[in-house]
Amino acid sequence: MPQYQAVKGTRDIFPEEAAQWKYVERVVHTFASLYGFSEIRTPVFEYTELFQRGIGSTTDIVGKEMFSFQPDPKGRSLTLRPEMTAGVMRAALQKNLLSSAPVHKLYYIGELFRKERPQAGRQRQFSQFGAELLGVSSPAAVAEVITLMMEIFDSLGLHGLKLRINSLGDTEDRLRYREALQLYFTPFHDILDEASKERLEKNPLRILDSKNPALQELIAGAPRLYDYLNDSSVQDFEKVLFYLAERNIAYDIDYRLVRGLDYYCNTAFEVTSSELGAQDAIGGGGRYDGLSRELGSSVEVPAVGFAVGMERLLMTMEKQGLFALLDSDNPLVYVVVQQQDLVDHGLQIAWRLRRAGIKTEIDLAARSMKAQMREANRISASYALFIGTMECTTGLYALKNLVTSEQTTLSLEAVLELLREQAEKEPLKS
């Protein structure tokens, strides 16, 4: 057992798995650009009050899950970011982005931190990608971000996902519904768990998000938020559903869906996978028009966005066998040096191959020719290019196809041309 191990709730990502991450990230970058979203990168820690005000003091994240610290006895508390939206909105307000254009479309891929009990797909350091559309939150804008999210899933080949969607209404709708929930749950106070008892007083909508199996029947009988929506909220929601239907995006209306953060309003949505068991959410999002005011802005910035958990997404793809179709990250050619006094020549050839855009490997450990061939086979190189005295003298090199065992002798320029053609035939490596 080594003296040092990774901290509980964190994990190492080794090259084979990193190739899978890069593949997903490349798809995210491609589709975000296609939809006109530009990348933003924010600090991994912010002032703690940003999350207290932005996410909501009654949420589990703020109450139990944040990694907070003080840099010095007199300093303000800092927190490793547990989610991205508040930081993105803070950055946009600080930069006064909306003064340059009325709408900004931003996306991110980043690391986040929560004090959660480590389990499959849920770590204390984890990653998300997501998108935030600032300056507009119309039904068309909501449909835009949902479509982007689902297009990414479709491009990755995911199947069996379920899009759940609901309307949380506006502030007045939720106030009426809050009172209705308190009236409903109060008679059952004694059977509520401690978390739900606390939520009953502070934010009873959060009870609907409880995963406690003993409360599910009680929650199922609670009033529906949809029944407390005003006409404008209903029309807004129905327009979102119309756009989704127009794009053949299947959905289920889930009247119990409230999401886990206080800043959501009107449309909220979540995507789940049956591959993940009880913790089945891959991602989700919604509108958050009031967040800017919570963060001290004098004007309300309409906004809508989503976030997807990378670890859960990758778990789902692994279970669905999608990485079996992913091209390997193996070199196209392995330069085999037959004699150690020819190493310098071999290194020069490898450099020429790499300059030509050909993925190349060469031995740096002074191993025998037999050991070099074993290594070429181990890493699944497609070709072996031999460097011997004859090759150095004549300028003609033996190139062996390690798949078919065919061997030919070519000039270096001919080798470069053949390998470039082979590289172009192969799909882009991860």
C-alpha positions in Angstrom: 0.0 0.0 0.0 1.6 3.4 -1.0 2.1 6.0 1.7 -0.1 8.5 -0.1 -3.5 8.0 -1.8 -6.0 10.2 -3.5 -8.2 12.1 -1.1 -11.6 10.4 -0.5 -14.1 11.7 -3.0 -11.5 12.4 -5.6 -10.1 10.2 -8.3 -7.4 10.0 -10.9 -8.2 9.9 -14.6 -5.6 7.9 -16.5 -4.8 8.2 -20.2 -7.3 5.6 -21.6 -10.2 7.3 -19.7 -8.9 10.8 -20.4 -9.4 9.9 -24.1 -13.1 9.4 -23.4 -13.3 12.7 -21.6 -11.6 14.5 -24.5 -14.0 12.9 -26.9 -17.0 14.2 -25.0 -15.5 17.6 -24.5 -14.8 17.9 -28.2 -18.5 17.2 -29.0 -19.5 19.8 -26.4 -17.2 22.4 -28.0 -18.5 21.5 -31.4 -22.2 21.8 -30.7 -21.8 24.9 -28.4 -20.1 26.7 -31.3 -22.8 25.5 -33.7 -25.4 27.1 -31.5 -23.4 30.3 -31.1 -22.3 29.8 -27.5 -18.8 31.1 -26.5 -16.7 29.5 -23.7 -16.3 31.2 -20.3 -13.9 30.1 -17.5 -14.5 31.4 -14.0 -12.4 31.0 -10.8 -12.8 27.7 -8.9 -13.5 29.7 -5.7 -15.7 32.7 -5.0 -16.8 34.6 -1.9 -19.1 32.4 0.1 -22.0 34.8 0.1 -22.3 34.6 -3.7 -23.5 31.0 -3.3 -25.5 31.7 -0.1 -27.5 34.4 -1.9 -27.5 32.9 -5.4 -28.2 29.2 -4.6 -30.3 29.8 -1.5 -29.7 29.3 2.2 -32.3 26.5 2.4 -30.6 24.3 -0.2 -28.6 21.2 0.8 -25.7 22.6 -1.1 -25.3 25.7 1.0 -26.4 24.1 4.2 -24.3 21.0 4.1 -22.1 20.5 1.1 -19.9 23.6 0.5 -16.1 23.6 1.0 -15.6 27.0 2.7 -12.5 28.5 4.2 -11.1 31.8 5.4 -7.7 32.9 3.9 -6.8 34.8 7.1 -8.5 35.6 10.5 -9.9 38.9 9.1 -10.7 37.8 5.6 -14.0 37.1 4.0 -15.1 33.5 3.7 -14.3 31.8 0.4 -15.9 28.7 -1.1 -14.8 26.2 -3.7 -17.6 26.5 -6.3 -20.3 23.9 -5.9 -22.1 24.9 -9.1 -21.3 27.2 -12.1 -24.4 29.4 -12.7 -23.9 31.8 -9.9 -20.3 32.4 -10.8 -21.1 32.9 -14.5 -23.8 35.4 -13.6 -21.4 37.2 -11.2 -18.8 37.4 -14.0 -21.3 38.8 -16.5 -22.5 41.4 -14.0 -19.0 42.4 -13.0 -17.9 42.7 -16.7 -21.2 44.5 -17.5 -21.5 42.2 -20.5 -25.1 43.1 -21.3 -24.2 46.7 -22.0 -22.3 45.5 -25.1 -25.1 43.2 -26.4 -28.6 42.4 -25.1 -28.0 38.7 -25.2 -24.9 36.6 -24.3 -24.6 32.8 -24.9 -21.9 31.3 -22.7 -20.9 27.7 -22.0 -18.3 26.0 -19.8 -16.6 22.8 -18.9 -15.2 22.9 -15.3 -14.5 21.3 -12.0 -16.8 21.7 -9.0 -16.7 20.7 -5.3 -19.3 19.4 -2.8 -19.1 17.6 0.5 -21.2 14.7 -0.6 -21.0 11.1 0.4 -18.8 9.6 -2.3 -20.5 7.0 -4.5 -20.7 5.9 -8.1 -21.0 9.0 -10.3 -21.0 11.3 -7.3 -17.6 12.6 -6.1 -16.5 15.5 -3.9 -14.5 16.9 -6.9 -16.5 16.5 -10.1 -17.0 18.0 -13.5 -19.8 19.6 -15.4 -20.4 21.1 -18.8 -23.2 23.5 -19.3 -24.6 26.6 -21.0 -26.1 29.8 -19.9 -28.2 32.1 -22.1 -28.2 35.6 -20.5 -30.5 38.4 -21.4 -33.5 36.4 -22.6 -35.6 33.6 -21.1 -38.5 33.4 -23.5 -40.0 30.0 -24.4 -37.8 30.1 -27.6 -34.7 30.6 -25.4 -35.7 27.8 -23.1 -36.2 25.5 -26.1 -32.8 26.6 -27.5 -30.8 25.4 -24.5 -32.8 22.2 -24.1 -32.3 21.4 -27.8 -28.5 22.1 -27.5 -28.3 19.7 -24.5 -30.3 16.9 -26.3 -28.3 17.4 -29.5 -25.1 16.7 -27.5 -26.6 13.6 -26.0 -27.8 12.4 -29.5 -24.4 13.0 -31.0 -22.7 11.0 -28.3 -25.1 8.1 -29.2 -26.9 8.0 -25.8 -30.2 6.2 -25.8 -32.9 5.5 -23.2 -32.7 9.0 -21.7 -35.8 10.7 -20.3 -36.4 14.4 -20.4 -38.6 15.5 -17.5 -40.0 19.0 -17.5 -42.2 21.1 -15.3 -43.2 24.7 -14.7 -42.4 26.3 -11.4 -44.4 29.5 -12.2 -43.5 33.0 -11.2 -42.9 34.4 -7.8 -46.6 34.8 -7.0 -47.4 31.3 -8.2 -44.8 29.8 -5.9 -46.0 31.9 -2.9 -49.5 30.5 -3.3 -48.2 27.0 -3.8 -45.9 27.3 -0.8 -48.9 28.0 1.4 -50.7 25.1 0.0 -47.8 22.7 0.6 -47.5 23.9 4.2 -51.2 23.3 4.8 -50.8 19.8 3.3 -47.6 18.7 5.0 -48.2 20.2 8.5 -50.6 17.5 9.7 -47.9 14.9 8.8 -45.2 16.8 10.7 -44.4 13.8 13.0 -43.7 11.4 10.1 -41.5 13.8 8.2 -37.7 13.3 8.4 -35.6 16.0 10.0 -34.6 17.5 6.7 -38.2 17.8 5.6 -39.3 19.3 8.9 -36.7 22.0 8.4 -37.8 22.5 4.8 -41.5 22.7 5.8 -40.7 26.0 7.6 -38.1 27.5 5.2 -39.0 26.2 1.8 -41.6 23.4 1.5 -41.1 23.0 -2.2 -37.8 21.3 -1.4 -39.7 18.5 0.3 -40.9 17.4 -3.1 -37.2 16.8 -4.0 -36.7 14.4 -1.1 -35.3 10.9 -2.0 -36.5 9.3 1.2 -38.4 6.2 0.2 -40.6 6.5 3.3 -42.0 9.8 2.1 -42.7 9.1 -1.5 -46.3 8.1 -1.1 -47.0 11.2 1.0 -45.2 13.4 -1.6 -47.2 11.8 -4.4 -50.4 13.0 -2.8 -49.3 16.6 -2.4 -50.9 19.4 -4.4 -49.5 20.0 -7.9 -47.7 23.3 -8.5 -49.2 23.3 -12.0 -52.6 23.9 -10.5 -51.5 27.1 -9.0 -50.0 28.7 -12.1 -51.5 31.9 -13.6 -52.5 32.0 -17.2 -49.3 33.7 -18.3 -47.2 30.9 -16.7 -49.3 28.2 -18.3 -49.1 29.8 -21.8 -45.3 30.2 -21.4 -44.9 26.6 -20.5 -47.1 25.3 -23.3 -45.1 27.3 -25.8 -41.9 25.6 -24.6 -43.6 22.2 -25.1 -44.7 23.3 -28.6 -41.1 24.0 -29.6 -39.9 20.7 -28.2 -42.6 18.8 -30.1 -41.7 20.7 -33.3 -38.1 19.4 -32.9 -39.2 15.8 -32.1 -37.8 16.0 -28.6 -39.7 13.6 -26.4 -40.5 14.7 -22.9 -42.5 13.7 -19.8 -44.3 16.4 -17.7 -43.3 15.8 -14.1 -45.4 17.9 -11.8 -43.2 17.0 -8.8 -40.0 18.2 -10.5 -38.6 21.3 -8.6 -34.8 20.9 -9.1 -32.4 21.5 -6.3 -31.6 25.2 -6.5 -33.7 28.1 -5.3 -33.0 30.4 -8.2 -35.1 28.5 -10.7 -38.4 29.9 -12.0 -40.9 28.9 -14.6 -39.6 26.1 -16.8 -37.3 23.5 -15.1 -36.1 20.3 -16.6 -34.0 17.2 -15.8 -32.6 14.4 -17.9 -32.3 10.9 -16.3 -30.9 7.6 -17.3 -32.1 4.2 -16.1 -28.4 3.0 -16.2 -27.6 5.0 -13.0 -30.0 3.5 -10.4 -31.5 5.7 -7.7 -29.2 8.7 -8.5 -30.4 8.8 -12.1 -30.0 12.4 -13.1 -27.4 13.2 -15.7 -28.2 16.9 -16.0 -30.9 19.5 -16.0 -31.6 23.2 -15.7 -34.2 25.9 -16.2 -35.0 29.6 -16.0 -33.5 31.8 -13.3 -34.7 35.3 -14.0 -34.3 36.5 -10.4 -30.6 35.5 -9.8 -29.1 38.8 -11.0 -31.1 40.7 -8.3 -30.1 38.2 -5.7 -26.5 39.0 -6.5 -27.1 42.7 -6.1 -27.9 43.9 -9.6 -30.3 46.8 -10.0 -31.9 45.2 -13.0 -33.3 41.8 -13.5 -31.4 39.7 -16.1 -33.6 37.0 -17.7 -31.7 33.8 -18.1 -31.9 30.1 -18.7 -29.3 27.4 -18.7 -28.4 23.7 -18.1 -25.6 21.7 -16.6 -24.6 18.1 -17.2 -22.5 15.9 -14.8 -19.5 14.5 -16.8 -19.0 11.5 -14.5 -22.6 10.3 -14.7 -22.6 10.9 -18.5 -19.5 8.9 -18.9 -20.8 6.1 -16.7 -24.0 5.9 -18.9 -21.9 5.9 -22.1 -19.7 3.1 -20.6 -22.8 1.0 -19.7 -24.3 1.5 -23.1 -21.0 0.3 -24.8 -20.5 3.6 -26.6 -16.8 3.8 -26.0 -16.3 0.5 -27.9 -16.8 2.5 -31.0 -14.3 5.2 -30.0 -11.1 5.2 -32.0 -8.0 4.3 -30.0 -5.3 6.8 -29.3 -2.5 4.5 -30.5 0.5 5.7 -32.7 0.3 5.0 -36.4 4.0 4.1 -36.6 6.7 2.8 -34.3 10.3 3.7 -35.2 12.4 0.6 -34.5 16.1 1.3 -34.2 18.2 -1.9 -34.9 21.5 -0.7 -33.4 22.0 1.8 -30.6 24.6 3.8 -32.6 21.7 4.7 -35.0 19.5 6.2 -32.3 20.2 9.8 -33.3 19.2 9.0 -36.8 16.0 7.3 -35.6 15.1 10.3 -33.4 15.5 12.6 -36.4 13.2 10.4 -38.5 10.6 10.3 -35.7 10.8 14.1 -35.6 10.2 14.3 -39.3 7.2 12.0 -39.1 5.7 14.0 -36.3 6.3 17.3 -38.1 4.2 15.7 -41.0 1.3 15.2 -38.6 1.9 11.4 -38.2 1.5 10.0 -34.7 4.8 8.4 -34.0 6.5 6.5 -31.1 10.1 5.6 -30.6 12.0 3.8 -27.9 13.9 6.0 -25.4 15.1 3.3 -23.0 17.8 1.7 -25.2 15.9 -1.6 -25.5 16.7 -4.4 -27.9 15.0 -4.6 -31.3 13.0 -7.6 -30.1 11.8 -5.6 -27.0 10.9 -2.6 -29.3 8.8 -4.9 -31.5 7.0 -6.2 -28.4 6.3 -2.6 -27.3 5.0 -1.7 -30.8 2.6 -4.6 -30.6 1.6 -3.8 -27.0 0.6 -0.2 -27.9 -1.1 -1.4 -31.1 0.9 0.6 -33.6 -0.2 0.1 -37.2 3.3 0.2 -38.7 6.9 -0.4 -37.7 9.6 1.7 -39.5 13.0 0.0 -39.2 16.2 2.1 -38.9 19.4 0.0 -39.7 22.7 0.5 -41.3 21.3 -0.3 -44.8 18.5 2.3 -44.3 20.9 5.0 -43.2 23.3 4.2 -46.2 20.7 3.9 -49.0 18.0 6.2 -47.7 15.5 3.4 -48.3 13.5 2.3 -45.2 11.7 -1.0 -44.4 8.1 -0.3 -43.4 6.1 -3.2 -42.0 2.3 -3.3 -41.7 1.9 -4.8 -38.2 -1.7 -5.8 -39.0 -1.1 -7.7 -42.3 2.6 -8.4 -41.8 3.3 -7.0 -45.3 6.7 -5.2 -45.7 7.9 -2.8 -48.3 11.0 -0.7 -48.8 10.5 3.0 -49.6 12.3 6.3 -49.6 11.5 8.6 -46.6 9.4 10.8 -48.8 7.4 7.8 -50.0 7.0 6.7 -46.4 5.7 10.1 -45.4 3.2 10.1 -48.2 1.9 6.6 -47.5 1.6 7.3 -43.7 -0.1 10.7 -44.3 -2.7 9.0 -46.5 -3.3 6.3 -43.8 -3.6 9.0 -41.1 -6.2 10.9 -43.3 -8.3 7.7 -43.7 -8.6 7.2 -40.0 -11.2 9.1 -38.0 -9.9 11.9 -35.8 -8.3 10.4 -32.7 -9.6 11.3 -29.3 
